[in-house]
Amino acid sequence: MNYFLKANKNLLTYSLIILFVIPIFGFNFFISFIGNILLLLFLIPLLLLVLVFIGFNSYKSKINTCSNCGAISLGLSETCMSCGTDLKHISKNNQLDKKPSESTIEVKAEEVK
């Protein structure tokens, strides 16, 4: 019997906790406690996803694209760092928001020898 208690110490501990907690607080308390823990486990990642989404949209709204050279800046400066064009007059419709089918790409063909 002594060997059984040493080998199954965790099982005995959890069994005693359950046998004392359920009669004192009730089975309803135990079920609601487990339910609240599971609810927190699902809501915390959801809250983190919402915070990441808000941060990404905030970061995306600060990005400016130079209309002259096409350089991308974070919107902290008033002039383009590449060509010096004034960035104040850039419309909020950045090139990042355009659909790829609306953009025109010029390609020059060269003969490879």
C-alpha positions in Angstrom: 0.0 0.0 0.0 2.8 2.4 0.8 4.4 1.8 -2.6 1.0 2.6 -4.3 0.9 5.9 -2.6 4.4 6.9 -3.6 3.9 5.8 -7.2 0.5 7.6 -7.7 1.1 10.8 -5.7 -0.3 13.0 -8.4 -3.4 10.9 -8.9 -4.0 10.9 -5.2 -3.5 14.6 -4.9 -5.9 15.5 -7.7 -8.5 13.0 -6.4 -8.4 14.5 -3.0 -8.7 18.0 -4.4 -11.7 17.0 -6.5 -13.4 15.1 -3.6 -13.1 18.2 -1.4 -13.7 21.0 -3.9 -16.9 19.6 -5.5 -18.9 19.0 -2.2 -17.8 22.4 -0.8 -18.3 24.6 -3.8 -20.7 22.5 -5.9 -20.5 20.9 -9.2 -21.8 24.0 -11.0 -18.9 26.1 -9.7 -16.4 23.5 -11.0 -18.0 23.5 -14.5 -18.2 27.3 -14.7 -14.6 27.6 -13.5 -13.4 25.2 -16.3 -15.6 27.0 -18.8 -14.1 30.4 -17.9 -10.6 29.1 -18.3 -11.4 27.7 -21.7 -13.2 31.0 -22.7 -10.0 32.9 -21.8 -7.9 30.5 -23.8 -10.0 31.3 -26.9 -10.4 35.0 -26.3 -6.8 36.0 -25.6 -5.6 34.9 -29.1 -8.6 36.7 -30.6 -7.8 39.9 -28.8 -4.2 39.6 -29.9 -5.3 39.2 -33.6 -7.5 42.3 -33.3 -4.6 44.3 -31.9 -2.2 43.2 -34.7 -4.9 44.1 -37.3 -5.3 47.6 -35.8 -1.5 48.1 -35.7 -1.1 46.9 -39.3 -3.8 49.3 -40.6 -2.2 52.1 -38.6 1.2 51.4 -40.1 -0.3 51.0 -43.6 -2.0 54.4 -43.4 1.4 56.1 -42.8 3.1 54.8 -45.9 3.6 57.3 -48.8 4.7 56.6 -52.3 6.6 59.3 -54.2 4.8 60.1 -57.4 8.0 61.1 -59.1 10.4 58.2 -58.4 8.2 55.6 -56.8 10.2 55.4 -53.5 8.2 54.4 -50.5 8.5 56.4 -47.3 7.0 56.0 -43.9 5.4 59.5 -43.9 7.5 61.1 -41.3 9.3 63.3 -43.7 7.9 66.1 -45.9 10.2 65.4 -48.9 11.2 62.2 -50.7 14.5 60.9 -49.6 15.5 59.7 -53.0 14.6 62.6 -55.4 13.6 65.5 -53.0 10.0 65.8 -54.3 7.5 67.4 -52.0 5.3 64.6 -50.4 2.6 66.9 -48.9 0.6 66.9 -52.1 0.4 63.1 -52.6 -3.1 61.8 -52.6 -4.0 59.1 -50.1 -4.6 56.6 -52.9 -1.2 55.0 -52.7 0.1 52.6 -55.3 0.0 49.9 -52.7 -3.8 50.1 -52.7 -4.1 49.7 -56.5 -5.0 46.5 -58.1 -2.2 44.9 -60.2 -4.5 44.9 -63.3 -4.7 48.8 -63.1 -0.9 49.2 -63.1 1.1 49.5 -66.3 4.6 48.0 -66.5 6.8 49.0 -69.4 9.1 46.2 -70.6 11.8 46.6 -73.2 12.7 43.5 -75.1 16.4 42.9 -75.9 17.9 40.2 -78.0 20.2 37.9 -76.2 23.3 36.8 -78.1 
